[in-house]
Structures are given as structure tokens and as C-alpha cells.
Amino acid sequence: MTKLGIVGYGRTGQALLRYARRQPEIEKILVFDDHSSLPGAGKNEGSEPRFGLLTGDRHFSRLSDMDTVVLSPGVNGRTPRFAALKEQGVQVLSELEYGYRLSKAPFIAVTGTNGKSTTTALIHHFLVAAKISAVLCGNIGDPVIARVDQLREGKVAVAEVSSFQLEEIRDFTPRIALILNLTPDHLDRYASIEDYARAKLNIGKNQAPGDYLILNREDRMLKRYRSRMGRARRLWFGWSDI
């Protein structure tokens, strides 16, 4: 039996909750959101003993009783309150990581500052046209956790992934990863472009030599960081020399 915390009650958080409610081995589910105007906020756990919806910072500490806390993409897990949870032994994961651990399908994952959605949709279209059973998920379409029941053996997950989702990964290992480009973005969340780049480069950190990392030869920042890109076989697209 496990206890699960969910942070963020938007589309991804609600998908996580729907999944968790179907799992009898999860004995306690706490959903936390900073916004106090959510429908159902302050729900009394007595009406559904294993579920509670918490709002407001004063309730955040209750997540320390959870075994795992899963973050929605918009939630910044690199803050002191999440550091405190980790120090107390709570496993803090992104929804991408959590869904990946539950799936049995290989992943093709696409990230980059621009062009992610178009590229992800095209890859999915090409696979379907080739009669390969592919599931579109991530930042495009449904969250991974919402499609996890379809991510079985014989399927391929095609996922658009953001820097936010890649911050709190542990085991996530796409069979094929693409980084389209790196330009300054989300600097309200990241201390520098280098900090942002590190989050993006997480996409390949667990890849093995039999995996593939596809990179834009035209992008100066990708060439600058190529020594930090893990062990996957690299394939560069574009025209300039690297």
C-alpha cells in the first residue's frame, strides 16, 4: 500500500487523480494546489476516506506523509518546500516520470524551445501511416498518465515534453529523443539560459548507446552543450558543420 500526493489540480492533476482512484493499492491520495478557489477545495476526507483536496500553503506540510509526490508540469519542484520533502524521504517526480514508470511502450520524446508540437504530431502521423500503433501524449494531446492504459507492449508513445516535465525525472529513458533547438525561454523560472538548457538536456541523461538522440546541427547552444548529452548515439540534422 502506498500514499500518493498530487501537486497542481489542473488538467494533469485531474488526470493523475482519475488514475490514482482506480488503483486499490493506493491507500491515501492528497491533492494540493495553492489556489483556494478550486471546486471542492477543503473536501472533507471523511466523505471519501482515502482522498483529500488541500489548498493554501499552510496545508503543504501534509504532503510529508506521502510516499510519492507527483508534480503537474506548471509546478516548480526546485523550491525550498520541495527540497524539504525530499530531505524527509518523499519521492518527488514529474507526471512524465510517473507515467513512464507505469507504461510498457517505448517512447519517442520531443523537446526544444520551438516546433515541438508540430514535430511530435508529424512523427505520430508518419508512424500511423506506416501502420505502427502509436499513442500521442505529453504536452500535446493528453498527459502521459491519461493514456497509460494504452501504453502497452506493441505500442509506441510519441510524447512532446517540456523543460518543466524533464526537471523531476529519474528513470525516464526515451528510445529516441529529439532536441530541436535551444533559445532563451522561461527565464522567470530558470536562473539562466544554462539552467534552462540543463533541464532540456535531461531528456537524454539516461539513454544508453543503443538509444538515439537527434539534434539540430544549426543550433549553436546544442553544439555548445554536446559534451553533456549522455551516451546515446547522436544523429544531427541540418547543413552546417558541427
Secondary structure as UniProt FT lines:
FT   STRAND          2..7
FT   HELIX           11..21
FT   TURN            24..25
FT   STRAND          26..33
FT   TURN            36..37
FT   TURN            39..42
FT   HELIX           45..47
FT   TURN            49..50
FT   STRAND          51..55
FT   HELIX           57..65
FT   STRAND          68..71
FT   TURN            73..74
FT   HELIX           80..87
FT   TURN            88..89
FT   STRAND          91..94
FT   HELIX           95..102
FT   STRAND          107..111
FT   HELIX           116..129
FT   TURN            130..131
FT   STRAND          134..138
FT   HELIX           144..150
FT   TURN            153..154
FT   STRAND          156..160
FT   HELIX           163..167
FT   STRAND          176..179
FT   TURN            187..189
FT   HELIX           193..201
FT   HELIX           202..204
FT   TURN            205..206
FT   TURN            209..210
FT   STRAND          212..216
FT   TURN            217..218
FT   HELIX           220..224
FT   HELIX           226..228
FT   STRAND          233..237
//
